[in-house]
Amino acid sequence: MNDDISDAKLIEGVKKYDKKSGERLFLKYNQQIFVFIYSRHSNRDTAKDLTQQTFLRAFQNLNQLKEPDRFKSWLYMIAKNSLFQHYIKNRHKDVDFSEMEPFLYHEKDSDDYFTDDLKSKFESALINLSEQQRDIVSMRIFLELKFFEIAQKMGITENHAKVAFHNGIKKLKEVWED
């Protein structure tokens, strides 16, 4: 694949329904987006689906991209939103801690570990948060969203998101230290 072609040129081709331009753009960023999503959601099949969903949304909304040279950062933003929507859609289901392990490892003698005791303690801590606090803490920590982004997605003020996050972290610390 020739990476010398700028994203702007490839996007121009995609807008003209040039299949090869779309394939090149996909191949250029597919692996990066997959790794980004997989590092935050360790279910490989779900990560593949969310990666495809990210590209589909990007290609469907290319006309909204004002600066084609910023395609890569725009694509990462779409990937973050896909993750967020996946978490929100599945938030009422039982928490699968195997999917959260990449975020929860601790270092001990340079070996990663995640004990059942630690898993249980974290689960107990999360249960003590309100649903809104769990969502805000998850979006901030796992999805690395900024407070204004969280506020927009939840229909609350940025200050409310900050206060709820602070209180949620405070509760987590209290439970964790018990």
BAFI-3210 file (N, C-alpha, C; in Angstrom, 3 decimals, decimal comma, padded with zeros to 6 digits):
// residues 178
n [1|2|3|4|5|6|7|8|9|10|11|12|13|14|15|16|17|18|19|20|21|22|23|24|25|26|27|28|29|30|31|32|33|34|35|36|37|38|39|40|41|42|43|44|45|46|47|48|49|50|51|52|53|54|55|56|57|58|59|60|61|62|63|64|65|66|67|68|69|70|71|72|73|74|75|76|77|78|79|80|81|82|83|84|85|86|87|88|89|90|91|92|93|94|95|96|97|98|99|100|101|102|103|104|105|106|107|108|109|110|111|112|113|114|115|116|117|118|119|120|121|122|123|124|125|126|127|128|129|130|131|132|133|134|135|136|137|138|139|140|141|142|143|144|145|146|147|148|149|150|151|152|153|154|155|156|157|158|159|160|161|162|163|164|165|166|167|168|169|170|171|172|173|174|175|176|177|178]
n.u [000,841|000,518|001,541|002,025|000,040|-002,045|-004,319|-006,373|-006,573|-007,331|-009,774|-011,189|-011,387|-012,963|-015,344|-016,108|-016,927|-014,883|-013,708|-011,141|-009,809|-011,218|-010,573|-007,797|-007,666|-008,950|-007,188|-004,932|-005,485|-006,855|-005,610|-004,527|-006,802|-008,195|-006,402|-006,470|-009,185|-009,331|-007,530|-008,989|-011,218|-011,339|-012,481|-012,094|-013,741|-015,798|-014,257|-013,387|-015,862|-016,590|-014,538|-015,051|-017,541|-016,775|-015,349|-017,380|-019,202|-017,529|-017,070|-019,688|-020,173|-018,383|-018,756|-019,154|-016,706|-014,597|-011,894|-009,966|-007,291|-007,150|-008,189|-007,380|-007,394|-010,078|-011,189|-010,347|-011,861|-014,419|-014,143|-013,843|-016,392|-017,915|-017,128|-018,056|-020,848|-021,270|-020,668|-022,644|-024,979|-024,794|-024,758|-026,596|-026,414|-024,898|-021,769|-018,836|-015,948|-013,701|-013,463|-012,661|-010,169|-007,720|-007,580|-007,252|-005,011|-002,290|001,063|003,475|006,478|007,232|005,461|002,250|-000,848|-004,074|-006,005|-008,596|-009,547|-008,962|-010,542|-013,099|-013,138|-013,048|-015,457|-017,281|-016,785|-017,632|-020,373|-021,298|-021,578|-023,720|-025,818|-025,387|-022,935|-021,280|-021,371|-020,197|-017,648|-016,654|-016,659|-014,824|-012,456|-012,099|-012,779|-011,520|-012,689|-013,256|-014,472|-016,369|-017,216|-018,385|-020,453|-021,981|-022,814|-024,346|-026,255|-025,984|-024,550|-021,151|-019,887|-021,483|-020,814|-018,115|-018,316|-019,830|-018,035|-015,847|-017,068|-017,763|-015,232|-014,249|-015,991|-015,286|-012,637|-013,061|-014,434|-012,507|-010,406|-011,390]
n.v [-001,186|002,233|004,668|007,287|008,854|011,429|011,759|013,526|013,409|010,733|010,766|012,488|010,831|008,757|010,128|010,392|007,928|006,082|002,994|001,919|004,011|004,101|001,568|001,850|003,869|002,578|000,367|001,755|002,736|000,767|-001,250|000,333|001,526|-000,752|-001,783|000,328|000,216|-002,451|-002,400|-001,176|-002,639|-005,802|-007,937|-009,679|-010,162|-008,282|-005,973|-006,079|-005,782|-003,214|-001,746|-002,028|-000,796|001,779|002,626|002,443|004,386|006,616|006,740|007,121|009,627|011,437|013,893|015,619|016,091|018,635|019,314|017,560|016,712|016,104|013,651|011,281|011,868|012,497|010,053|008,526|009,790|009,012|006,284|006,272|007,199|005,078|003,039|004,150|004,219|001,488|000,638|002,047|000,981|-001,613|-001,405|-002,226|-004,891|-007,760|-007,053|-007,819|-008,722|-009,690|-008,253|-005,858|-006,153|-005,222|-002,609|-002,752|-004,012|-004,480|-003,720|-006,004|-007,119|-006,896|-008,549|-008,903|-009,063|-010,102|-010,626|-012,796|-011,781|-009,052|-008,452|-008,934|-007,018|-004,668|-004,896|-004,728|-002,119|-000,649|-001,218|000,331|002,833|005,296|004,798|006,830|007,872|005,623|005,477|007,947|007,798|005,540|006,487|008,551|007,324|004,815|005,378|007,724|010,243|013,763|016,088|017,903|016,501|014,250|015,506|016,518|014,113|012,986|014,828|016,758|019,354|020,482|021,000|019,503|016,929|016,850|017,084|014,774|012,816|013,296|012,758|010,081|008,859|009,371|007,783|005,271|005,092|005,068|002,621|000,930|001,193|000,001]
n.w [000,000|-000,762|001,248|000,822|-000,132|000,800|003,593|003,036|000,225|-000,095|001,246|-000,353|-002,593|-001,501|-001,061|-003,654|-004,220|-004,716|-004,492|-003,982|-002,678|-000,281|000,721|001,044|002,980|005,079|005,482|006,236|008,806|010,224|011,906|013,971|015,116|015,930|017,891|019,715|020,571|021,467|023,568|025,461|025,737|026,245|024,845|022,039|019,737|020,081|020,004|017,341|016,041|016,946|015,831|013,087|013,059|013,743|011,448|009,557|010,485|010,223|007,426|006,564|007,511|006,420|005,182|007,256|008,323|008,761|008,487|006,578|006,911|009,529|009,921|011,230|014,053|014,276|013,641|015,844|017,796|017,017|017,464|020,274|020,949|019,956|021,699|024,101|023,606|023,387|026,023|027,466|026,336|027,221|029,958|031,859|031,980|033,538|035,020|033,357|034,470|033,225|030,939|031,913|032,917|031,599|032,504|035,177|036,190|038,429|039,353|040,399|041,394|038,717|037,357|035,922|037,625|038,690|041,114|042,469|044,849|044,631|042,428|043,476|045,477|043,964|042,550|044,689|045,453|043,193|043,193|045,238|044,180|042,688|039,789|037,940|038,850|038,445|035,651|034,951|036,186|034,824|032,147|032,351|033,332|031,924|029,239|028,897|028,559|028,397|030,866|029,820|027,595|028,732|030,108|027,972|026,742|028,724|029,278|031,283|033,387|032,991|035,410|037,149|036,276|037,032|039,845|040,447|039,565|041,296|043,797|043,353|043,041|045,563|047,128|046,090|046,985|049,764|050,127|049,090|050,890|053,163]
ca.u [000,000|001,265|001,120|002,379|-001,178|-002,562|-005,679|-007,293|-006,774|-008,100|-011,143|-011,782|-011,720|-014,093|-016,544|-016,460|-017,255|-013,739|-013,546|-009,730|-009,482|-011,792|-009,759|-006,498|-007,897|-009,244|-005,954|-003,976|-005,808|-007,591|-004,875|-004,402|-008,107|-008,475|-005,569|-007,028|-010,430|-009,042|-006,832|-009,990|-012,303|-010,509|-013,168|-011,586|-014,844|-016,454|-013,317|-013,454|-017,142|-016,552|-013,619|-015,810|-018,581|-016,089|-015,084|-018,665|-019,678|-016,645|-017,337|-021,036|-020,223|-017,223|-019,121|-019,112|-015,304|-014,238|-010,464|-009,580|-005,969|-007,314|-009,001|-006,951|-007,920|-011,536|-011,480|-010,199|-013,016|-015,531|-013,881|-014,191|-017,855|-018,420|-016,908|-018,982|-022,188|-021,299|-020,750|-023,957|-025,968|-024,651|-024,502|-027,546|-026,084|-023,914|-020,429|-017,890|-014,664|-012,645|-013,318|-012,088|-008,839|-006,611|-007,557|-007,184|-003,803|-001,340|002,383|004,108|007,648|007,161|004,468|000,881|-001,745|-005,393|-006,507|-010,034|-009,810|-008,942|-011,727|-014,245|-013,070|-013,417|-016,888|-017,963|-016,637|-018,498|-021,776|-021,637|-021,790|-024,999|-025,681|-024,798|-021,528|-020,594|-021,223|-019,246|-016,319|-016,256|-016,355|-013,614|-011,282|-011,936|-012,856|-010,681|-013,428|-013,138|-015,710|-017,377|-017,759|-019,278|-021,628|-022,786|-023,399|-025,305|-027,249|-025,798|-023,534|-019,775|-019,622|-022,164|-019,995|-016,913|-018,696|-020,219|-016,799|-015,107|-017,773|-017,649|-013,870|-014,160|-016,670|-014,462|-011,485|-013,547|-014,701|-011,252|-009,558|-011,983]
ca.v [000,000|003,472|005,576|008,652|009,573|012,095|011,416|014,424|012,860|009,496|011,149|013,021|009,652|008,064|010,939|010,161|006,499|005,301|001,869|001,773|005,037|003,635|000,428|002,375|004,584|001,540|-000,375|002,666|002,971|-000,341|-001,877|001,304|001,677|-002,012|-001,843|001,332|-000,309|-003,707|-002,081|-000,680|-003,625|-006,950|-008,976|-009,526|-010,070|-006,985|-004,960|-006,118|-005,190|-001,774|-001,169|-001,923|000,215|003,075|002,987|002,643|005,724|007,627|006,861|007,658|011,024|012,174|015,271|016,428|016,337|019,953|019,345|016,203|016,353|015,676|012,434|010,300|012,229|012,400|008,620|008,110|010,309|008,124|005,018|006,512|007,263|003,715|002,361|004,731|003,738|000,070|000,523|002,528|000,011|-002,846|-001,106|-002,902|-006,309|-008,055|-006,597|-008,883|-008,175|-010,103|-007,180|-004,691|-006,487|-004,385|-001,351|-002,986|-004,722|-003,801|-004,276|-006,624|-007,840|-006,771|-009,459|-008,430|-010,003|-009,595|-011,713|-012,848|-010,887|-007,704|-008,364|-008,853|-005,718|-003,647|-005,072|-004,171|-000,665|-000,121|-001,378|001,412|004,077|005,409|004,465|007,982|007,930|004,530|005,870|009,058|007,272|004,668|007,299|009,341|006,472|003,807|005,960|008,919|011,396|014,994|016,356|018,542|015,450|013,458|016,342|016,532|012,801|012,640|015,882|017,441|020,397|020,030|021,034|018,339|015,755|016,908|016,794|013,365|012,043|013,467|012,005|008,665|008,433|009,417|006,569|004,117|005,064|004,652|001,189|000,254|001,217|-000,808]
ca.w [000,000|-000,856|002,320|000,458|-000,474|002,001|004,014|002,331|-001,122|000,039|001,632|-001,583|-003,392|-000,869|-001,317|-005,058|-004,284|-005,184|-003,564|-003,625|-001,682|000,983|001,187|001,502|004,239|006,070|005,766|006,874|010,213|010,817|013,007|015,063|015,771|016,615|019,096|020,629|021,143|022,174|024,818|026,400|025,803|025,898|024,093|020,671|018,769|020,267|019,520|015,874|015,646|017,206|014,846|011,827|013,282|013,713|010,050|008,888|010,883|009,643|005,995|006,384|007,963|005,928|004,835|008,481|008,645|008,216|008,186|006,184|007,418|010,921|009,862|012,228|015,377|014,159|013,677|017,241|018,517|016,671|018,169|021,684|021,027|019,763|022,982|025,070|023,302|023,725|027,481|027,906|025,868|027,986|031,366|032,741|032,023|034,571|034,701|033,051|034,873|032,308|029,969|032,575|033,419|031,127|033,234|036,602|036,595|039,296|039,135|041,551|040,916|037,259|036,772|036,058|038,261|039,029|041,945|042,717|045,975|044,081|041,576|044,380|046,152|042,984|042,305|045,855|045,410|042,126|043,577|046,157|043,446|041,990|038,371|037,269|039,220|037,746|034,249|034,851|036,516|033,710|030,972|032,613|033,505|030,885|027,895|028,925|028,067|029,176|031,589|028,971|026,733|029,587|030,360|026,750|026,501|029,777|029,402|032,563|033,268|033,177|036,842|037,736|035,941|037,869|041,229|040,526|039,443|042,548|044,842|043,021|043,366|047,030|047,613|045,717|047,896|051,091|050,095|048,801|052,074|054,242]
c.u [000,877|000,745|001,434|001,146|-001,766|-003,981|-006,701|-007,594|-007,621|-009,556|-011,882|-012,230|-012,931|-015,393|-017,030|-016,736|-016,147|-013,428|-012,102|-009,302|-010,004|-010,991|-008,423|-006,632|-008,159|-007,963|-004,924|-004,215|-006,493|-006,889|-004,779|-005,711|-008,472|-007,692|-006,091|-008,270|-010,148|-008,330|-007,802|-011,157|-011,719|-011,238|-012,845|-012,702|-015,560|-015,555|-013,314|-014,738|-017,129|-015,598|-014,339|-016,882|-017,985|-015,857|-016,379|-019,217|-018,839|-016,964|-018,720|-021,097|-019,045|-017,542|-019,102|-017,683|-014,859|-012,772|-009,991|-008,204|-006,012|-008,167|-008,656|-007,516|-009,445|-011,964|-011,361|-011,376|-014,248|-015,367|-014,233|-015,707|-018,488|-018,272|-017,908|-020,399|-022,329|-021,449|-022,121|-025,035|-025,964|-024,494|-025,441|-027,304|-025,071|-022,544|-019,532|-016,488|-013,522|-012,417|-012,662|-010,646|-007,726|-006,498|-007,181|-005,949|-002,965|000,006|002,946|005,246|007,637|006,240|003,091|000,047|-003,075|-006,091|-008,018|-010,415|-009,889|-010,184|-012,981|-014,293|-013,497|-014,921|-017,699|-017,907|-017,567|-019,977|-022,230|-021,862|-023,196|-024,754|-024,996|-023,302|-020,724|-020,339|-020,156|-017,825|-015,811|-015,864|-015,043|-012,371|-011,070|-011,930|-012,032|-011,378|-013,189|-014,490|-016,775|-018,003|-018,750|-020,577|-022,553|-023,512|-024,486|-026,383|-027,197|-024,764|-022,150|-019,426|-020,264|-021,356|-018,753|-017,225|-019,057|-018,982|-016,019|-015,744|-017,692|-016,276|-013,683|-014,809|-015,855|-013,271|-011,899|-013,765|-013,391|-010,390|-010,128|-011,385]
c.v [001,237|004,453|007,028|009,483|010,148|011,623|012,254|013,901|011,588|009,800|011,701|011,866|008,918|008,812|010,776|008,677|005,649|004,238|001,726|002,811|004,631|002,489|000,906|003,081|003,589|000,811|000,480|002,770|001,808|-000,919|-000,936|001,436|000,401|-002,095|-000,857|000,783|-001,556|-003,452|-001,581|-001,651|-004,947|-008,118|-008,748|-009,353|-008,730|-005,870|-004,909|-005,448|-003,674|-001,064|-000,991|-000,843|001,627|003,529|003,231|004,034|006,822|007,833|007,450|009,151|011,860|013,625|016,195|016,771|017,627|020,031|017,931|015,766|015,913|014,396|011,459|010,638|012,155|010,933|008,081|008,600|009,436|006,786|005,153|006,528|005,889|002,900|002,845|004,198|002,256|-000,113|000,951|001,512|-001,247|-002,616|-001,832|-004,401|-006,528|-007,599|-007,806|-008,342|-008,624|-009,021|-005,948|-004,935|-005,593|-003,070|-001,551|-003,748|-003,841|-004,463|-004,817|-007,477|-007,951|-007,791|-008,859|-009,492|-009,326|-010,700|-011,656|-011,899|-009,441|-007,464|-008,177|-007,493|-004,590|-003,693|-004,471|-002,653|-000,054|-000,170|-000,249|002,753|004,100|005,071|005,605|008,085|006,835|004,913|006,944|008,580|006,394|005,480|008,057|008,450|005,539|004,397|007,235|010,140|012,591|015,278|017,011|017,518|014,578|014,222|016,362|015,217|012,445|013,702|016,580|018,537|019,797|019,989|019,841|017,072|015,706|016,527|015,318|012,461|012,095|012,651|010,496|008,114|008,396|008,164|005,314|003,974|004,574|003,147|000,420|000,146|000,411|-002,187]
c.w [000,000|000,181|002,004|000,111|000,811|002,323|003,259|000,927|-001,072|000,377|000,422|-002,484|-002,830|-001,137|-002,758|-005,310|-004,916|-004,134|-003,090|-002,586|-000,306|001,578|001,736|002,854|005,370|006,469|006,507|008,382|010,925|012,053|014,206|015,846|016,519|017,933|020,147|021,335|021,983|023,506|025,883|026,587|025,319|025,239|022,618|019,639|018,869|019,744|017,984|015,383|015,820|016,242|013,507|011,930|013,212|012,273|009,288|009,195|010,252|008,163|005,723|006,692|007,485|005,585|006,052|008,895|007,958|007,778|007,857|006,686|008,875|011,004|010,979|013,614|015,390|014,262|015,111|018,088|018,242|017,386|019,650|021,854|020,837|021,038|024,027|024,841|023,624|025,245|027,998|027,534|026,734|029,489|032,310|032,814|033,134|034,112|034,469|033,337|033,976|031,261|030,590|033,003|032,876|031,899|034,691|037,066|037,514|039,096|040,443|041,017|039,386|036,580|036,970|036,741|038,557|039,806|042,081|043,842|045,501|043,225|042,426|045,062|045,201|042,691|043,454|045,850|044,363|042,503|044,480|045,468|042,858|040,522|037,621|037,593|038,520|036,285|034,088|035,137|035,373|032,481|031,146|032,643|032,313|029,477|027,756|028,325|028,977|029,817|030,709|028,016|027,504|029,813|029,145|026,547|027,511|029,965|030,752|032,360|033,493|034,665|037,557|037,490|036,820|039,311|041,394|040,427|040,759|043,674|044,605|043,377|044,883|047,642|047,301|046,675|049,294|051,147|049,928|050,055|053,224|054,292]
res [m|n|d|d|i|s|d|a|k|l|i|e|g|v|k|k|y|d|k|k|s|g|e|r|l|f|l|k|y|n|q|q|i|f|v|f|i|y|s|r|h|s|n|r|d|t|a|k|d|l|t|q|q|t|f|l|r|a|f|q|n|l|n|q|l|k|e|p|d|r|f|k|s|w|l|y|m|i|a|k|n|s|l|f|q|h|y|i|k|n|r|h|k|d|v|d|f|s|e|m|e|p|f|l|y|h|e|k|d|s|d|d|y|f|t|d|d|l|k|s|k|f|e|s|a|l|i|n|l|s|e|q|q|r|d|i|v|s|m|r|i|f|l|e|l|k|f|f|e|i|a|q|k|m|g|i|t|e|n|h|a|k|v|a|f|h|n|g|i|k|k|l|k|e|v|w|e|d]
***
